[in-house]
Amino acid sequence: MKIFKEKKIILIWDFDGPIGQINSSYPYNFSFENFEEEINNVHYILKKLEEYNIKSCFAITGFSAEEGKYPYVFPELINEISLAGHEIASHSWRHEWTPIFLKKQIEKSLIRSKKSLEKAIHNKQNVIGFVPPHNRPMTWLRKGAFSIGDRGIFPFFKMGDNNNLINVLIETNYKWVRISYQNIFQKFNLLKKNCTGKVYKYNKILILENHYTGFDDKVINHILNTNFPTYTISAHPLMISFLNKTESKENFENFLKKLTQSDQEIQFVLPSSLI
């Protein structure tokens, strides 16, 4: 077995913004207070990452970068994140559920979000990464993966297959994408799954597999006790406010402390650095 002397951690935040919270919640879960709570948590995350000298990626809805009223939009904060050295990626324009949309609708979302985000950060970095909203295992027939619980089941919905999404990303000048999927062997527990996924090149685009959300002991032990070159971790800024979630503030602080103080060579890297 190949031994990797250095382990690379890719930490990606799904920063939904109000538009994302609205489009991913049921009406009875709506709370205006959560808008500012999420933004306050981002400020906390930025301070904590600075304390540990760690760079991460913030995947942000493009609508949040538009002109308008705070806290519904916040282009200044997006620019602040970029100035701190973190990578900005697209989380779509308004947190669309991509499998049920037409190709031309997804193209518009990708182009508009990229343009809005790059304008907010004054074109200091190109937005080349995409993190699909509602991250969950999706159909990818070429990888032997399928989803029968999706609202947009392939082949009835063409964009329900990851391969078609990847083709659109290439056409709109994206270079990497975070994807979650399970092939048939993993789905029926016939093959053990690496919970943080692999990173590899596929059809001109970098694939970041991600099957785990949060910072609890399970993922900490996985990183420290396995030997992979990369580990992709995802989380949501809003969720660090909830004690009973794997993404809680307590778990996040413990995650940073244990990994940075371990005797292993662990480096936090940006997705774009792996291209």
C-alpha positions as CSV (number, residue, x, y, z in Angstrom):
1,M,0.0,0.0,0.0
2,K,1.3,3.4,-0.9
3,I,2.0,5.6,2.1
4,F,1.2,9.3,1.8
5,K,3.5,11.4,4.0
6,E,1.2,14.4,3.7
7,K,-2.6,14.5,4.0
8,K,-4.5,17.3,2.4
9,I,-7.8,18.5,3.8
10,I,-10.2,20.4,1.5
11,L,-12.7,22.2,3.7
12,I,-15.7,23.6,1.8
13,W,-18.5,25.7,3.4
14,D,-21.9,25.7,1.8
15,F,-22.8,29.4,2.4
16,D,-26.5,29.5,1.3
17,G,-27.4,33.0,2.2
18,P,-31.1,34.0,2.7
19,I,-32.0,32.9,-0.8
20,G,-30.5,29.5,-0.1
21,Q,-32.2,29.2,3.2
22,I,-35.6,30.1,1.6
23,N,-35.2,27.6,-1.2
24,S,-34.0,24.7,0.9
25,S,-36.5,25.1,3.8
26,Y,-40.2,24.4,4.2
27,P,-42.3,27.4,5.0
28,Y,-42.8,26.4,8.7
29,N,-38.9,26.3,9.1
30,F,-38.5,29.9,7.9
31,S,-36.8,32.2,10.4
32,F,-35.5,35.7,9.6
33,E,-33.1,35.4,12.6
34,N,-31.3,32.7,10.8
35,F,-30.2,35.1,8.1
36,E,-28.0,37.1,10.4
37,E,-27.1,34.1,12.5
38,E,-25.5,32.5,9.4
39,I,-23.6,35.7,8.6
40,N,-22.4,36.1,12.2
41,N,-21.2,32.5,12.1
42,V,-19.2,33.2,9.0
43,H,-17.4,36.0,10.8
44,Y,-16.7,33.5,13.6
45,I,-15.4,30.9,11.1
46,L,-13.1,33.5,9.5
47,K,-11.6,34.4,12.8
48,K,-11.1,30.8,13.8
49,L,-9.5,29.9,10.5
50,E,-7.2,32.9,10.8
51,E,-6.2,31.8,14.3
52,Y,-5.1,28.4,12.9
53,N,-3.7,29.9,9.7
54,I,-6.1,27.8,7.6
55,K,-7.5,28.6,4.1
56,S,-10.8,27.0,3.0
57,C,-13.4,27.4,0.3
58,F,-16.7,29.2,0.6
59,A,-19.3,28.1,-2.0
60,I,-21.8,31.0,-2.1
61,T,-25.1,31.6,-3.9
62,G,-24.6,34.1,-6.6
63,F,-27.7,36.0,-5.6
64,S,-26.0,36.9,-2.3
65,A,-23.4,38.9,-4.3
66,E,-25.9,41.1,-6.1
67,E,-26.7,44.7,-5.1
68,G,-29.5,45.1,-2.6
69,K,-30.2,45.2,1.1
70,Y,-28.4,43.5,3.9
71,P,-28.8,40.7,5.1
72,Y,-30.5,39.5,2.0
73,V,-27.3,40.2,0.0
74,F,-23.8,40.8,1.3
75,P,-21.2,41.5,-1.5
76,E,-18.9,43.2,0.9
77,L,-18.6,40.1,3.1
78,I,-17.9,38.0,0.0
79,N,-15.1,40.3,-0.9
80,E,-13.8,40.1,2.7
81,I,-13.7,36.4,2.5
82,S,-11.7,36.6,-0.7
83,L,-9.3,39.2,0.7
84,A,-8.6,36.8,3.6
85,G,-7.2,34.3,1.1
86,H,-10.1,31.9,0.9
87,E,-11.5,30.5,-2.3
88,I,-14.9,31.6,-3.6
89,A,-16.9,29.0,-5.5
90,S,-20.4,29.0,-6.9
91,H,-23.3,27.4,-5.0
92,S,-25.6,28.2,-8.0
93,W,-27.4,31.5,-8.3
94,R,-30.4,30.9,-6.0
95,H,-29.8,27.4,-4.6
96,E,-31.7,25.6,-7.4
97,W,-32.4,21.9,-7.3
98,T,-30.4,21.1,-10.4
99,P,-31.8,17.7,-11.3
100,I,-35.2,19.0,-12.1
101,F,-34.0,22.0,-14.2
102,L,-33.4,22.2,-17.9
103,K,-29.8,22.4,-19.3
104,K,-30.3,26.0,-20.4
105,Q,-31.6,27.0,-16.9
106,I,-28.6,25.5,-15.2
107,E,-26.3,27.2,-17.7
108,K,-27.8,30.6,-16.8
109,S,-27.5,29.9,-13.1
110,L,-23.8,29.0,-13.5
111,I,-23.0,32.0,-15.7
112,R,-24.9,34.5,-13.6
113,S,-23.6,33.2,-10.2
114,K,-20.0,33.3,-11.6
115,K,-20.4,36.8,-12.9
116,S,-22.0,38.1,-9.7
117,L,-19.4,36.6,-7.4
118,E,-16.5,37.7,-9.5
119,K,-17.9,41.3,-9.5
120,A,-18.2,41.3,-5.7
121,I,-14.6,40.2,-5.3
122,H,-13.5,42.8,-7.9
123,N,-12.3,40.0,-10.2
124,K,-9.3,39.3,-7.9
125,Q,-9.9,35.6,-8.4
126,N,-11.8,33.6,-11.0
127,V,-14.7,31.5,-9.8
128,I,-13.9,28.1,-11.2
129,G,-15.6,25.7,-8.7
130,F,-19.2,24.6,-8.3
131,V,-20.9,23.0,-5.3
132,P,-24.4,21.8,-6.2
133,P,-27.1,22.8,-3.8
134,H,-28.9,20.1,-1.8
135,N,-25.8,18.0,-1.8
136,R,-26.8,14.3,-1.8
137,P,-26.1,11.1,-3.6
138,M,-27.2,11.5,-7.3
139,T,-27.4,9.4,-10.4
140,W,-24.2,8.9,-12.4
141,L,-24.8,6.0,-14.7
142,R,-21.3,5.9,-16.0
143,K,-20.1,5.3,-12.5
144,G,-22.8,2.7,-11.7
145,A,-24.6,5.1,-9.4
146,F,-28.3,5.8,-9.4
147,S,-30.9,7.6,-7.2
148,I,-34.5,6.5,-7.0
149,G,-35.4,9.0,-4.3
150,D,-34.7,12.1,-6.4
151,R,-37.4,14.5,-7.5
152,G,-35.9,14.5,-10.9
153,I,-35.2,10.9,-11.8
154,F,-33.0,10.3,-14.8
155,P,-33.8,9.6,-17.7
156,F,-37.1,11.5,-17.2
157,F,-35.0,14.5,-16.1
158,K,-31.9,14.8,-18.3
159,M,-29.9,16.9,-15.7
160,G,-30.5,14.3,-13.1
161,D,-27.4,12.5,-14.2
162,N,-24.1,13.9,-13.0
163,N,-22.4,13.4,-16.3
164,N,-24.7,15.9,-18.0
165,L,-24.1,18.4,-15.2
166,I,-20.3,18.0,-15.7
167,N,-20.6,18.7,-19.4
168,V,-22.4,21.9,-18.7
169,L,-19.7,22.9,-16.2
170,I,-17.1,22.4,-18.8
171,E,-19.0,24.5,-21.3
172,T,-19.3,27.3,-18.8
173,N,-15.6,27.3,-17.9
174,Y,-15.7,25.7,-14.5
175,K,-12.7,23.6,-13.4
176,W,-13.9,21.6,-10.4
177,V,-17.1,20.3,-8.8
178,R,-18.0,18.7,-5.5
179,I,-20.2,15.7,-6.1
180,S,-21.8,13.1,-3.9
181,Y,-22.9,9.7,-5.4
182,Q,-23.0,6.0,-4.4
183,N,-22.4,3.2,-6.9
184,I,-24.6,0.1,-6.7
185,F,-22.0,-1.8,-4.6
186,Q,-21.8,1.0,-2.0
187,K,-25.5,1.5,-2.0
188,F,-26.1,-2.1,-0.9
189,N,-23.0,-2.1,1.5
190,L,-21.1,-4.5,-0.7
191,L,-18.1,-2.1,-0.9
192,K,-16.8,0.0,1.9
193,K,-17.0,3.7,1.1
194,N,-14.3,6.3,1.9
195,C,-16.6,8.7,3.8
196,T,-14.6,11.8,2.7
197,G,-14.3,10.6,-0.9
198,K,-11.6,10.8,-3.6
199,V,-10.2,13.6,-5.7
200,Y,-9.6,12.8,-9.4
201,K,-9.7,14.3,-12.9
202,Y,-12.6,13.3,-15.1
203,N,-13.4,14.7,-18.6
204,K,-11.4,17.9,-18.2
205,I,-12.8,18.7,-14.7
206,L,-11.6,17.9,-11.2
207,I,-14.0,15.8,-9.2
208,L,-14.1,16.2,-5.4
209,E,-16.2,13.4,-3.9
210,N,-17.9,14.3,-0.7
211,H,-20.0,11.9,1.4
212,Y,-19.7,13.4,4.8
213,T,-20.8,16.7,6.5
214,G,-19.4,17.9,9.8
215,F,-16.4,17.7,12.1
216,D,-17.3,15.0,14.8
217,D,-14.9,12.3,16.1
218,K,-15.9,9.9,13.3
219,V,-14.3,12.1,10.6
220,I,-11.4,13.1,12.8
221,N,-10.6,9.4,13.5
222,H,-11.1,8.7,9.8
223,I,-8.5,11.3,8.8
224,L,-6.0,10.3,11.5
225,N,-6.3,6.5,11.1
226,T,-6.5,6.1,7.3
227,N,-4.0,6.9,4.6
228,F,-5.4,8.8,1.7
229,P,-3.8,11.8,-0.1
230,T,-7.0,14.0,0.2
231,Y,-10.0,14.4,2.5
232,T,-13.0,16.6,1.5
233,I,-15.1,17.9,4.3
234,S,-18.2,20.0,3.9
235,A,-20.2,22.1,6.4
236,H,-22.8,24.9,6.6
237,P,-22.1,28.1,8.5
238,L,-25.6,28.2,9.9
239,M,-25.4,24.7,11.4
240,I,-22.5,25.4,13.7
241,S,-25.1,27.1,16.0
242,F,-26.7,23.7,16.7
243,L,-25.2,21.6,19.5
244,N,-26.6,18.3,18.3
245,K,-25.2,18.5,14.8
246,T,-21.9,17.1,13.5
247,E,-21.2,20.7,12.2
248,S,-21.5,22.3,15.7
249,K,-19.1,25.0,16.9
250,E,-17.7,22.6,19.5
251,N,-17.0,19.9,17.0
252,F,-15.5,22.4,14.6
253,E,-13.1,23.7,17.3
254,N,-12.2,20.2,18.3
255,F,-11.6,19.3,14.7
256,L,-9.2,22.1,14.2
257,K,-7.3,21.5,17.4
258,K,-6.9,17.8,17.0
259,L,-5.8,17.9,13.4
260,T,-3.4,20.8,13.7
261,Q,-1.8,19.4,16.9
262,S,-1.4,15.8,15.6
263,D,2.1,14.5,14.8
264,Q,1.0,13.9,11.2
265,E,1.7,16.1,8.2
266,I,-1.7,17.6,7.6
267,Q,-2.2,20.6,5.3
268,F,-5.4,22.4,4.5
269,V,-5.6,23.3,0.8
270,L,-7.9,25.1,-1.6
271,P,-9.7,23.0,-4.3
272,S,-8.1,25.1,-7.1
273,S,-4.6,24.2,-5.9
274,L,-5.3,20.6,-6.8
275,I,-6.0,21.3,-10.5
